[in-house]
Amino acid sequence: MAEPKTCQCGFTQTSLRTVGGPNIETYDIAIVGAGPAGLSAALYSARYCRRTLVLHDGTARASRIPLTHNAPGFDAGIAGTDLLEPMTRHAQKFGAQLVKARVLKLTAPESQFLLEDEKGAIWSARAVILATAL
Ligand SMILES: Cc1cc2nc3c(=O)[nH]c(=O)nc-3n(C[C@H](O)[C@H](O)[C@H](O)COP(=O)(O)OP(=O)(O)OC[C@H]3O[C@@H](n4cnc5c(N)ncnc54)[C@H](O)[C@@H]3O)c2cc1C
């Protein structure tokens, strides 16, 4: 189990807890989706020292935007990929972990959620944010 640590905002980061077997550790928050919505949620969650996992299958609609003119802070317009890249880095800077995986199943058997991907890999989290767009 990882040791708790105090992060930049002064809170003590909660430990990953092992549940349901030796290899499944529980994150504070799992976010499904790494488009603008999921990455924004990940930034806030990780910045406030929540152990944050982002699962995504690499199909963000945002990556198909040639040039958007309504992204705050980019008055000259910005391509979707150019927006996602720093948003990803920013969330990772505060500790969010990104994993490429297609989530197919979400259950809540006890006090935590279990997320399962198409290969049968399983992650556990106390809270889940679905940011999968459509
Ligand atoms: C060509 C084009 C141009 C556009 N232009 C603009 C524009 O100028 N301005 C504007 O505001 N909007 C524009 N949009 C719309 C914009 O792309 C979306 O509103 C925006 O991307 C939504 O953000 P999101 O984070 O909710 O979803 P998305 O960007 O779609 O991200 C969804 C995320 O969920 C993940 N995901 C989905 N299902 C699963 C699963 N089962 N398991 C794991 N991961 C999953 C995907 O991998 C992705 O990471 C445009 C869209 C397109 C296609």
The ligand as an ORCA input file, in Angstrom:
! r2SCAN-3c Opt
* xyz 0 1
  C     -15.287     18.142    -35.958
  C     -15.728     18.688    -34.602
  C     -15.615     20.050    -34.348
  C     -16.040     20.578    -33.122
  N     -15.882     21.907    -32.864
  C     -16.214     22.424    -31.661
  C     -16.004     23.786    -31.346
  O     -15.500     24.556    -32.150
  N     -16.376     24.235    -30.118
  C     -16.913     23.385    -29.189
  O     -17.240     23.860    -28.087
  N     -17.135     22.104    -29.457
  C     -16.800     21.586    -30.656
  N     -17.028     20.267    -30.926
  C     -17.659     19.460    -29.883
  C     -16.624     19.060    -28.830
  O     -15.680     18.205    -29.428
  C     -17.320     18.351    -27.678
  O     -18.352     19.198    -27.163
  C     -16.316     18.086    -26.584
  O     -15.249     17.294    -27.074
  C     -17.014     17.346    -25.442
  O     -16.045     17.128    -24.457
  P     -16.155     15.864    -23.517
  O     -14.952     15.847    -22.639
  O     -17.510     15.869    -22.879
  O     -16.165     14.600    -24.514
  P     -15.068     14.036    -25.536
  O     -14.118     15.085    -25.966
  O     -15.817     13.307    -26.611
  O     -14.298     12.963    -24.652
  C     -14.957     11.772    -24.244
  C     -13.950     10.878    -23.553
  O     -14.605      9.698    -23.084
  C     -13.827      8.553    -23.454
  N     -14.728      7.396    -23.498
  C     -15.954      7.294    -24.032
  N     -16.480      6.057    -23.804
  C     -15.526      5.378    -23.100
  C     -15.449      4.060    -22.543
  N     -16.463      3.177    -22.664
  N     -14.329      3.702    -21.881
  C     -13.297      4.572    -21.740
  N     -13.323      5.828    -22.232
  C     -14.423      6.223    -22.902
  C     -13.161      8.946    -24.761
  O     -11.992      8.163    -25.001
  C     -12.806     10.398    -24.456
  O     -11.570     10.428    -23.751
  C     -16.612     19.711    -32.133
  C     -16.712     18.355    -32.401
  C     -16.278     17.838    -33.613
  C     -16.384     16.339    -33.868
*
